[in-house]
Amino acid sequence: MNENREIGERVRDARRAMGLRQADISKMTSLPASHVSDIERGSITPTIKTLQKISDALGRPLVYFLQSEDEKPRSLGMVINISSIGGQAASKFAEIVEHKTCGEYKVRIYEHGMLGTAQEQIEGLAEGAIHIYIDELLAFEHLAELCGPVCLPYFFRDREHYLAFLQSDIFNEHIYQCLLGKGIHLLEPISNWGSNSFEMLLSREPIFSPHDLQGHKFRSYDSPAAINLRRALGAEPVVVEWANAPGAFKEGRIDTFLTPLIYLNALSPDKFAQNATLLDYGYALGLTIAVNEHAFCAMSPDLQTALVEAAQEAGAYCTPLIEEQTQFTLERLPSEFGLPVIHPNQNAWRQRMDAVIRQICEDGLLPNKIYNQIQCL
């Protein structure tokens, strides 16, 4: 295939993927429609200036049109906790992408933590060192501040409220577009990857209500929202990476640790905790699939579609695994681990957390206008 024809086919494919006509491109670029047609048919060689106009109109980097078949990337690097349910979904995601692209593309999965801290990995994602990163929204808080408050326990009333937020103008402006401007494309904001509505509060002393948290050394991730919440509850926040929490517990640096229920088996909680309190938020945040924006724009429409479809199908594959793992873990804690599970009054937890979250937002964590708009969704 000659160079002109390759360029022309990529222009045509990108235009069709956006649902645009040649006349639309002509209007957007001030190029004659006949000129656009000639380019797509490979009849002429477009100048760099002309191709840059088309590139801007189609939201594609110039390299997308100019790279040869031999220069196209054939593999995408993904980072996730491999041993988690999300890791199993990621393996299925990689398998589906390879199948949908007839083996043309492979997704390489790297263990979460191999490439530095979560913040360092996300910086690598924005810079293009990592192609795909999967984590909860809270991991992106240092790039989009709203990710912190909305990931606090009980922030949303229920699943319907959470989904309404993901589809709102607030989410689009303050998270999606904010991250996009920093080089990160959220592939599948509404995700059922690797999570559920349950978290387990591991502790030395029994925790029945939020008031019992006063004075405890409560493990926190590196987040202004999480740290402020723990302080407002009367606890002492101690920032520790999730993977290091069991060791910190044994050393006495922390005595309380909140973790998603489905990750509990990987921790051997009976080796450091004496009690477990089951919290049910009524909705699951799930994992978010983020792609480096420059890499995503340089992909063919077929590969972009394959990634989106693979994300959806891998999420569906993940759902029954989550339900099975949840039931399995709840049964094992008292019977095999000898860890008593406290089932507290969830309404009491929600009421207290609602009040504390409102308080720290009023104190400056989140503008009142945005907080009230979200709560009114």
FIPA-103865 format. One line per 2 residues: for each residue x, y, z of N, C-alpha, C. Coordinates in steps of 0.02 Angstrom, whole numbers, plus 50000, padded with zeros to 5 digits. Example, Ala and Ser with C-alpha at 12.3 -4.5 7.8 and 13.67 -1.06 7.14 Angstrom:
2
50660,49716,50390,50615,49775,50390,50660,49835,50390 | 50642,49888,50354,50684,49947,50357,50645,50002,50394
END
This chain:
377
50043,49940,50000,50000,50000,50000,50044,50062,50000 | 50031,50110,49954,50073,50170,49952,50057,50218,50009
50105,50264,50020,50100,50309,50078,50037,50353,50075 | 50021,50380,50015,49962,50422,50009,49899,50385,50027
49895,50323,50006,49834,50284,50019,49828,50268,50093 | 49884,50254,50126,49882,50241,50198,49857,50302,50236
49884,50361,50218,49862,50423,50251,49788,50434,50238 | 49767,50426,50176,49697,50437,50157,49650,50391,50195
49669,50328,50203,49626,50280,50238,49620,50298,50312 | 49674,50323,50341,49671,50342,50411,49628,50404,50421
49632,50451,50375,49589,50510,50378,49516,50488,50373 | 49501,50445,50325,49432,50422,50316,49407,50384,50377
49448,50337,50403,49427,50297,50461,49414,50341,50522 | 49458,50390,50534,49450,50435,50591,49388,50478,50583
49376,50501,50522,49316,50543,50508,49253,50503,50520 | 49250,50442,50494,49190,50401,50502,49179,50382,50575
49233,50370,50612,49226,50352,50683,49193,50408,50722 | 49200,50471,50698,49170,50528,50731,49101,50545,50702
49079,50506,50652,49014,50518,50622,49012,50581,50579 | 49069,50600,50550,49073,50662,50511,49074,50646,50436
49050,50695,50396,49052,50690,50324,49113,50728,50298 | 49131,50716,50237,49186,50755,50208,49169,50829,50208
49105,50845,50198,49084,50915,50199,49096,50946,50268 | 49088,50906,50321,49099,50931,50389,49173,50948,50399
49217,50904,50374,49289,50916,50380,49307,50978,50340 | 49277,50985,50282,49289,51044,50240,49272,51108,50278
49215,51107,50312,49193,51166,50350,49239,51180,50409 | 49262,51126,50442,49303,51134,50502,49374,51156,50485
49397,51140,50425,49467,51155,50407,49475,51209,50354 | 49418,51231,50323,49419,51279,50268,49454,51250,50206
49457,51184,50202,49483,51151,50143,49425,51133,50097 | 49433,51137,50032,49380,51116,49986,49361,51043,49998
49297,51027,49994,49275,50958,50003,49308,50912,49953 | 49319,50937,49893,49351,50896,49841,49423,50879,49861
49456,50925,49896,49524,50914,49919,49526,50859,49972 | 49477,50862,50018,49472,50811,50070,49460,50743,50037
49416,50741,49986,49402,50679,49950,49465,50652,49917 | 49503,50696,49885,49565,50674,49851,49615,50645,49901
49618,50675,49961,49664,50650,50012,49642,50580,50034 | 49578,50571,50047,49553,50507,50071,49562,50452,50018
49558,50470,49955,49567,50420,49901,49641,50407,49886 | 49685,50446,49917,49756,50437,49905,49780,50466,49840
49739,50511,49810,49756,50540,49745,49810,50593,49751 | 49815,50625,49809,49864,50678,49818,49901,50669,49884
49957,50702,49889,49996,50701,49951,49982,50766,49989 | 49950,50762,50047,49935,50824,50085,49999,50854,50115
50001,50918,50118,50057,50951,50151,50050,50942,50226 | 50104,50953,50263,50101,50947,50336,50051,50998,50364
50049,51058,50335,50003,51110,50358,49931,51086,50349 | 49916,51057,50290,49848,51032,50277,49831,50974,50323
49878,50929,50332,49866,50870,50375,49857,50891,50448 | 49892,50945,50469,49884,50969,50537,49814,50997,50548
49786,51030,50497,49717,51055,50503,49668,50997,50511 | 49678,50945,50472,49635,50886,50476,49645,50851,50544
49708,50848,50565,49724,50817,50629,49689,50853,50686 | 49690,50920,50686,49656,50959,50739,49581,50948,50737
49553,50945,50677,49480,50936,50670,49458,50867,50696 | 49500,50816,50686,49482,50749,50706,49508,50730,50775
49543,50777,50808,49567,50763,50875,49619,50708,50877 | 49662,50707,50826,49713,50655,50821,49782,50688,50818
49833,50656,50848,49901,50682,50839,49924,50670,50768 | 49969,50711,50745,49994,50706,50676,50024,50637,50663
50056,50609,50714,50089,50544,50706,50040,50490,50685 | 49976,50496,50705,49927,50445,50687,49923,50437,50611
49928,50492,50574,49921,50489,50501,49987,50471,50467 | 50043,50487,50499,50108,50481,50466,50145,50416,50481
50129,50383,50538,50166,50323,50555,50152,50267,50506 | 50204,50229,50489,50196,50172,50444,50168,50113,50484
50147,50062,50449,50121,50002,50483,50174,49972,50528 | 50237,49974,50508,50290,49945,50548,50304,49985,50611
50286,50050,50610,50300,50093,50667,50243,50093,50719 | 50186,50066,50701,50129,50065,50747,50144,50023,50808
50127,50047,50869,50138,50006,50929,50096,49943,50926 | 50124,49887,50949,50089,49823,50948,50069,49798,51017
50092,49833,51069,50074,49812,51136,50061,49873,51179 | 50019,49865,51229,50000,49918,51275,50015,49895,51346
50049,49937,51385,50066,49919,51454,50010,49939,51502 | 49989,49892,51544,49935,49904,51592,49962,49891,51663
49940,49931,51711,49960,49922,51780,49899,49910,51823 | 49901,49856,51864,49846,49840,51910,49872,49791,51962
49836,49783,52016,49851,49732,52066,49831,49664,52037 | 49879,49625,52014,49866,49564,51977,49829,49513,52019
49842,49510,52084,49813,49458,52127,49740,49473,52145 | 49715,49532,52129,49647,49551,52148,49596,49526,52097
49531,49533,52114,49478,49518,52067,49486,49562,52005 | 49505,49624,52015,49517,49669,51959,49573,49643,51914
49623,49610,51945,49677,49581,51907,49652,49525,51862 | 49604,49486,51887,49575,49433,51846,49536,49463,51788
49500,49517,51802,49463,49552,51748,49512,49581,51697 | 49570,49606,51721,49620,49635,51676,49647,49582,51630
49658,49522,51656,49681,49466,51614,49630,49450,51560 | 49566,49451,51580,49513,49440,51531,49511,49497,51480
49520,49559,51503,49522,49617,51460,49577,49609,51407 | 49637,49589,51429,49693,49580,51382,49677,49526,51331
49646,49472,51354,49627,49417,51310,49576,49439,51257 | 49527,49480,51278,49475,49503,51232,49504,49551,51181
49548,49597,51203,49580,49645,51157,49619,49607,51103 | 49657,49558,51123,49696,49519,51075,49650,49483,51025
49595,49456,51052,49547,49421,51008,49513,49468,50959 | 49492,49526,50984,49455,49573,50942,49499,49605,50888
49564,49608,50901,49610,49637,50852,49647,49583,50813 | 49622,49521,50819,49651,49463,50782,49726,49456,50796
49745,49469,50859,49814,49460,50879,49860,49517,50861 | 49832,49571,50830,49875,49626,50809,49901,49665,50869
49862,49668,50923,49882,49706,50983,49880,49660,51044 | 49928,49670,51089,49929,49634,51152,49931,49684,51209
49901,49667,51264,49903,49708,51325,49949,49673,51374 | 50003,49707,51394,50050,49679,51442,50031,49704,51512
50023,49659,51559,50000,49678,51626,50059,49677,51675 | 50067,49733,51711,50121,49739,51760,50090,49747,51830
50124,49718,51879,50098,49719,51947,50097,49790,51976 | 50041,49808,52007,50034,49872,52041,50089,49878,52093
50128,49931,52090,50183,49940,52138,50251,49929,52108 | 50255,49893,52051,50319,49881,52019,50350,49945,51993
50308,49992,51973,50332,50053,51941,50327,50114,51987 | 50330,50102,52053,50328,50158,52099,50262,50163,52136
50252,50218,52172,50190,50229,52208,50133,50242,52159 | 50071,50242,52185,50013,50254,52142,50019,50322,52107
50041,50373,52144,50047,50440,52115,50100,50441,52060 | 50156,50406,52072,50208,50403,52021,50185,50367,51958
50145,50315,51968,50119,50277,51911,50070,50320,51870 | 50028,50358,51904,49981,50401,51868,50018,50456,51830
50072,50481,51860,50113,50530,51823,50143,50497,51761 | 50163,50434,51768,50189,50397,51711,50136,50387,51658
50073,50378,51680,50018,50372,51633,50008,50437,51594 | 50008,50493,51629,49998,50557,51596,50055,50573,51547
50116,50549,51564,50174,50563,51522,50181,50513,51465 | 50144,50457,51468,50146,50408,51415,50192,50349,51428
50224,50346,51488,50267,50289,51504,50224,50227,51517 | 50163,50238,51540,50114,50184,51549,50055,50199,51503
50029,50149,51469,49973,50161,51424,49906,50157,51459 | 49897,50107,51503,49832,50096,51536,49844,50088,51610
49801,50120,51650,49806,50115,51723,49736,50103,51750 | 49730,50057,51797,49664,50040,51825,49666,50048,51900
49621,50089,51926,49617,50100,51998,49551,50136,52012 | 49536,50148,52076,49477,50188,52093,49491,50261,52077
49437,50301,52072,49444,50371,52056,49489,50409,52105 | 49489,50387,52168,49526,50423,52219,49601,50426,52203
49625,50379,52162,49696,50379,52144,49715,50440,52103 | 49665,50473,52073,49678,50531,52030,49667,50598,52066
49660,50596,52132,49643,50656,52170,49694,50712,52161 | 49758,50695,52155,49809,50749,52149,49806,50784,52081
49768,50756,52033,49759,50788,51968,49689,50817,51960 | 49641,50789,51996,49571,50813,51994,49544,50809,52066
49543,50866,52101,49530,50867,52173,49464,50835,52193 | 49414,50839,52149,49348,50813,52167,49349,50737,52177
49399,50703,52148,49404,50630,52156,49411,50610,52229 | 49439,50654,52270,49448,50638,52341,49383,50636,52379
49345,50691,52383,49284,50691,52422,49233,50639,52399 | 49224,50629,52333,49171,50584,52310,49188,50511,52323
49250,50497,52342,49269,50428,52357,49267,50413,52432 | 49245,50462,52472,49239,50450,52544,49182,50402,52558
49187,50361,52611,49133,50314,52628,49066,50349,52638 | 49014,50321,52609,48945,50345,52616,48933,50413,52583
48977,50436,52539,48967,50502,52508,48902,50503,52468 | 48886,50448,52433,48825,50444,52393,48771,50405,52430
48709,50421,52415,48652,50389,52449,48647,50315,52430 | 48655,50301,52366,48647,50233,52340,48677,50230,52270
48669,50173,52238,48699,50163,52171,48669,50212,52120 | 48604,50225,52125,48572,50271,52077,48602,50341,52083
48615,50363,52144,48645,50428,52156,48716,50431,52127 | 48754,50378,52138,48823,50375,52112,48823,50376,52035
48779,50337,52004,48775,50336,51931,48754,50403,51903 | 48707,50437,51938,48685,50503,51916,48744,50552,51917
48788,50545,51967,48847,50587,51970,48893,50574,51911 | 48906,50511,51894,48950,50494,51839,48925,50520,51772
48860,50530,51767,48831,50555,51705,48815,50630,51707 | 48838,50663,51760,48822,50734,51769,48873,50780,51738
48853,50843,51730,48899,50895,51705,48955,50907,51755 | 48941,50896,51819,48991,50906,51872,49049,50858,51862
49033,50794,51852,49084,50744,51839,49122,50760,51776 | 49086,50778,51723,49118,50792,51659,49168,50850,51665
49147,50904,51699,49190,50963,51704,49248,50954,51753 | 49233,50928,51813,49283,50928,51866,49325,50865,51870
49305,50812,51835,49346,50751,51835,49366,50731,51764 | 49317,50716,51722,49332,50690,51655,49374,50740,51614
49348,50801,51607,49384,50852,51567,49448,50875,51601 | 49446,50877,51666,49506,50897,51704,49563,50848,51692
49549,50783,51695,49600,50733,51682,49620,50731,51609 | 49572,50742,51565,49587,50743,51494,49637,50798,51477
49628,50856,51510,49674,50912,51498,49744,50898,51524 | 49750,50846,51565,49816,50827,51592,49842,50763,51561
49811,50743,51505,49837,50687,51467,49809,50619,51485 | 49753,50617,51522,49724,50553,51544,49652,50547,51519
49639,50494,51482,49572,50482,51454,49539,50426,51494 | 49482,50441,51527,49445,50390,51563,49405,50350,51513
49423,50286,51506,49393,50244,51455,49322,50223,51473 | 49312,50205,51536,49248,50176,51556,49230,50201,51626
49207,50265,51632,49191,50292,51699,49140,50250,51737 | 49088,50225,51702,49038,50183,51735,49061,50111,51729
49092,50086,51783,49125,50021,51779,49101,49975,51835 | 49098,49910,51821,49084,49861,51873,49146,49817,51884
49203,49847,51874,49266,49811,51883,49285,49807,51956 | 49296,49748,51981,49333,49735,52042,49313,49770,52106
49248,49775,52120,49229,49806,52183,49158,49785,52200 | 49136,49802,52260,49066,49795,52279,49052,49845,52334
48994,49841,52364,48974,49893,52412,49001,49882,52482 | 49039,49828,52493,49062,49811,52560,49135,49829,52572
49149,49856,52631,49217,49864,52653,49222,49837,52724 | 49282,49817,52744,49292,49789,52810,49339,49833,52850
49317,49850,52910,49358,49890,52955,49393,49842,53004 | 49457,49831,52994,49496,49787,53036,49525,49826,53095
49523,49797,53155,49544,49835,53214,49567,49788,53270 | 49601,49818,53319,49620,49780,53379,49560,49776,53426
49529,49833,53439,49471,49836,53483,49407,49835,53440 | 49351,49808,53466,49289,49807,53427,49265,49878,53410
49244,49887,53347,49218,49951,53323,49144,49940,53305 | 49099,49970,53344,49028,49962,53332,48998,50023,53297
49024,50083,53312,48997,50144,53284,49055,50191,53266 | 49041,50243,53227,49094,50291,53210,49125,50324,53271
49086,50331,53326,49112,50362,53386,49168,50320,53417 | 49168,50254,53404,49220,50210,53430,49288,50221,53398
49289,50260,53344,49352,50273,53309,49395,50326,53343 | 49366,50361,53391,49403,50415,53424,49466,50389,53458
49522,50423,53443,49585,50404,53474,49622,50348,53438 | 49592,50317,53389,49624,50261,53354,49674,50288,53301
49727,50249,53290,49775,50264,53237,49750,50231,53173 | 49715,50272,53135,49675,50249,53078,49716,50256,53013
49733,50199,52981,49770,50202,52918,49733,50244,52867 | 49771,50285,52830,49742,50327,52778,49785,50323,52716
49755,50332,52658,49794,50342,52598,49812,50416,52594 | 49859,50433,52550,49885,50501,52546,49835,50546,52511
49786,50570,52548,49731,50608,52520,49707,50659,52571 | 49703,50723,52551,49675,50774,52597,49605,50756,52620
49564,50729,52575,49495,50711,52593,49494,50657,52646 | 49532,50603,52636,49533,50547,52683,49562,50568,52750
49615,50607,52749,49647,50630,52811,49600,50675,52851 | 49566,50722,52817,49519,50766,52851,49461,50727,52881
49437,50676,52845,49381,50636,52871,49402,50600,52935 | 49459,50570,52936,49481,50534,52995,49491,50580,53055
49518,50639,53043,49526,50687,53097,49459,50710,53124 | 49412,50722,53079,49345,50744,53100,49309,50691,53140
49328,50627,53130,49298,50572,53168,49334,50563,53235 | 49385,50603,53247,49421,50599,53311,49478,50548,53310
49494,50521,53251,49549,50473,53245,49613,50508,53224 | 49668,50473,53232,49733,50499,53209,49749,50467,53142
49749,50505,53087,49764,50475,53021,49839,50461,53015 | 49854,50401,52991,49924,50381,52979,49928,50358,52906
49966,50395,52866,49971,50378,52795,50018,50318,52785 | 49989,50265,52757,50026,50203,52743,50001,50175,52677
50046,50153,52633,50025,50120,52571,49985,50057,52589 | 49933,50043,52549,49889,49986,52563,49928,49922,52574
49975,49907,52530,50012,49844,52535,50055,49840,52598 | 50071,49897,52628,50113,49898,52688,50072,49900,52752
50006,49903,52746,49964,49910,52805,49969,49852,52855 | 49970,49788,52832,49977,49734,52882,50041,49741,52924
50097,49759,52892,50159,49768,52930,50154,49826,52979 | 50122,49881,52957,50114,49939,53000,50069,49922,53059
50020,49878,53048,49975,49856,53102,50015,49816,53154 | 50056,49770,53130,50096,49728,53176,50145,49770,53216
50172,49822,53184,50221,49865,53217,50189,49915,53265 | 50122,49920,53264,50088,49966,53309,50081,50036,53282
50101,50048,53219,50095,50115,53191,50022,50131,53175 | 49982,50081,53162,49910,50089,53153,49874,50036,53193
49811,50048,53210,49772,49996,53243,49702,49988,53212 | 49691,50025,53157,49627,50022,53122,49641,50028,53047
49609,49985,53007,49625,49981,52936,49561,49964,52897 | 49541,50010,52852,49481,50000,52811,49502,49975,52742
49472,49920,52719,49491,49891,52655,49431,49860,52620 | 49429,49861,52554,49375,49827,52518,49373,49753,52538
49313,49728,52548,49305,49659,52571,49337,49609,52523 | 49332,49622,52458,49357,49573,52409,49433,49567,52409
49468,49614,52440,49541,49610,52443,49565,49578,52508 | 49519,49559,52551,49537,49537,52618,49578,49473,52620
49562,49425,52577,49597,49361,52577,49672,49369,52566 | 49691,49420,52526,49762,49430,52510,49801,49457,52570
49765,49478,52623,49798,49510,52680,49813,49464,52738 | 49781,49405,52742,49785,49361,52801,49770,49402,52863
49708,49429,52869,49692,49477,52922,49699,49449,52993 | 49693,49382,53001,49697,49352,53067,49767,49358,53098
49817,49374,53056,49886,49380,53080,49901,49447,53112 | 49855,49495,53105,49869,49560,53136,49808,49593,53168
49747,49574,53149,49687,49606,53177,49650,49557,53223 | 49611,49586,53269,49571,49545,53315,49496,49550,53302
49476,49603,53266,49404,49615,53253,49395,49641,53182 | 49333,49632,53156,49316,49656,53090,49245,49683,53091
49235,49744,53065,49170,49775,53062,49150,49782,52989 | 49093,49754,52971,49070,49755,52901,49030,49818,52887
49054,49858,52839,49019,49919,52819,48991,49909,52749 | 48929,49930,52739,48895,49923,52675,48871,49992,52653
48902,50019,52600,48886,50087,52577,48823,50088,52534 | 48802,50031,52506,48744,50030,52463,48760,50044,52390
48824,50054,52375,48846,50064,52306,48920,50047,52302 | 48944,50032,52243,49014,50014,52232,49047,50065,52186
49105,50092,52206,49141,50138,52163,49171,50103,52103 | 49192,50041,52113,49222,50005,52057,49290,50034,52038
49319,50005,51986,49384,50027,51961,49375,50066,51896 | 49416,50115,51887,49413,50157,51827,49471,50140,51781
49456,50133,51716,49507,50117,51667,49529,50182,51634 | 49592,50200,51643,49619,50263,51616,49673,50247,51565
49672,50285,51510,49720,50274,51455,49757,50340,51442 | 49820,50335,51425,49857,50395,51406,49823,50425,51344
49805,50489,51348,49765,50521,51295,49801,50523,51228 | 49866,50538,51229,49903,50542,51166,49904,50473,51132
49916,50421,51173,49917,50353,51145,49848,50334,51119 | 49796,50353,51155,49728,50336,51134,49711,50369,51067
49729,50433,51060,49714,50469,50998,49754,50442,50939 | 49811,50411,50953,49853,50383,50900,49830,50314,50879
49782,50286,50916,49756,50219,50899,49706,50222,50842 | 49700,50169,50805,49649,50165,50753,49580,50162,50785
49529,50185,50749,49460,50179,50776,49443,50108,50796 | 49467,50059,50758,49452,49989,50774,49482,49969,50841
49543,49991,50855,49574,49975,50919,49540,50012,50976 | 49521,50074,50965,49484,50111,51017,49419,50075,51034
49384,50054,50983,49321,50018,50994,49334,49952,51031 | 49388,49918,51012,49404,49854,51044,49418,49864,51118
49452,49919,51136,49467,49932,51207,49403,49944,51246 | 49357,49986,51218,49295,50001,51252,49252,49938,51261
49246,49899,51208,49206,49838,51211,49237,49787,51259 | 49304,49782,51257,49338,49735,51302,49329,49755,51375
49328,49821,51388,49317,49845,51457,49248,49825,51481 | 49197,49832,51438,49130,49814,51457,49123,49739,51468
49152,49700,51423,49145,49627,51429,49185,49600,51488 | 49243,49628,51501,49283,49605,51558,49249,49623,51623
49214,49681,51624,49176,49700,51683,49120,49651,51697 | 49085,49630,51644,49031,49581,51652,49059,49514,51677
49117,49497,51654,49151,49435,51676,49168,49441,51750 | 49185,49502,51772,49209,49514,51840,49152,49510,51891
49092,49530,51873,49037,49536,51920,49023,49472,51960 | 49012,49414,51928,48999,49354,51967,49059,49334,52010
49120,49349,51988,49179,49334,52028,49177,49373,52094 | 49156,49436,52089,49152,49479,52148,49101,49451,52198
49042,49432,52173,48990,49406,52216,49012,49341,52250 | 49045,49298,52211,49070,49234,52239,49124,49246,52291
49170,49292,52277,49225,49307,52323,49199,49338,52387 | 49148,49382,52382,49119,49414,52441,49089,49362,52488
49049,49317,52461,49018,49265,52502,49071,49220,52533 | 49120,49202,52493,49174,49158,52517,49212,49189,52575
49227,49253,52569,49266,49288,52621,49226,49295,52685 | 49162,49313,52679,49120,49321,52739,49113,49255,52777
49111,49200,52742,49105,49135,52774,49171,49114,52807 | 49227,49133,52777,49293,49111,52802,49316,49149,52863
49298,49214,52868,49325,49255,52923,49314,49224,52992 | 49251,49207,53011,49243,49177,53077,49263,49104,53080
49249,49066,53027,49260,48994,53030,49332,48973,53023 | 49369,49004,52977,49438,48984,52964,49489,49032,52995
49474,49097,52995,49521,49146,53021,49508,49161,53095 | 49450,49140,53121,49435,49153,53191,49427,49227,53205
49405,49264,53154,49398,49336,53161,49324,49354,53166 | 49300,49375,53225,49229,49392,53231,49210,49451,53188
49152,49446,53155,49128,49499,53111,49071,49536,53145 | 49080,49601,53155,49028,49643,53184,48984,49670,53127
48919,49662,53134,48871,49689,53085,48836,49748,53119 | 48862,49809,53109,48835,49867,53145,48772,49894,53113
48744,49944,53146,48686,49980,53118,48710,50025,53062 | 48695,50006,53000,48720,50044,52942,48691,50114,52939
48629,50123,52960,48598,50189,52960,48634,50237,53007 | 48656,50210,53064,48693,50252,53112,48760,50273,53082
48793,50228,53047,48856,50246,53014,48844,50298,52960 | 48792,50288,52920,48778,50335,52866,48763,50405,52893
48721,50409,52945,48703,50474,52973,48764,50511,52999 | 48807,50474,53035,48867,50506,53063,48915,50527,53007
48925,50484,52958,48971,50500,52904,48945,50558,52862 | 48879,50560,52850,48849,50616,52814,48865,50683,52849
48856,50683,52915,48868,50744,52953,48941,50765,52951 | 48986,50716,52957,49058,50732,52958,49081,50755,52889
49057,50723,52836,49077,50743,52768,49052,50813,52753 | 48990,50828,52774,48964,50895,52764,49007,50946,52801
49027,50928,52862,49068,50973,52902,49135,50988,52870 | 49170,50937,52847,49237,50949,52818,49231,50984,52750
49175,50974,52715,49164,51011,52652,49153,51085,52667 | 49113,51099,52719,49100,51168,52738,49164,51202,52763
49210,51162,52790,49274,51189,52815,49324,51202,52759 | 49304,51187,52697,49347,51204,52640,49369,51147,52597
49350,51085,52613,49371,51029,52571,49340,51032,52502 | 49277,51054,52499,49241,51057,52436,49195,51117,52437
49193,51158,52384,49148,51216,52383,49076,51195,52396 | 49041,51233,52438,48972,51215,52456,48927,51208,52396
48938,51250,52346,48895,51248,52286,48901,51179,52252 | 48962,51155,52244,48972,51090,52211,48945,51034,52255
48959,51037,52321,48934,50986,52366,48858,50981,52363 | 48824,51039,52366,48751,51038,52365,48724,51015,52298
48758,51033,52243,48736,51011,52177,48740,50935,52171 | 48793,50906,52198,48799,50833,52195,48746,50800,52237
48734,50827,52297,48685,50796,52341,48614,50802,52314 | 48603,50849,52270,48536,50859,52241,48524,50818,52177
48574,50783,52155,48566,50742,52094,48515,50687,52105
END
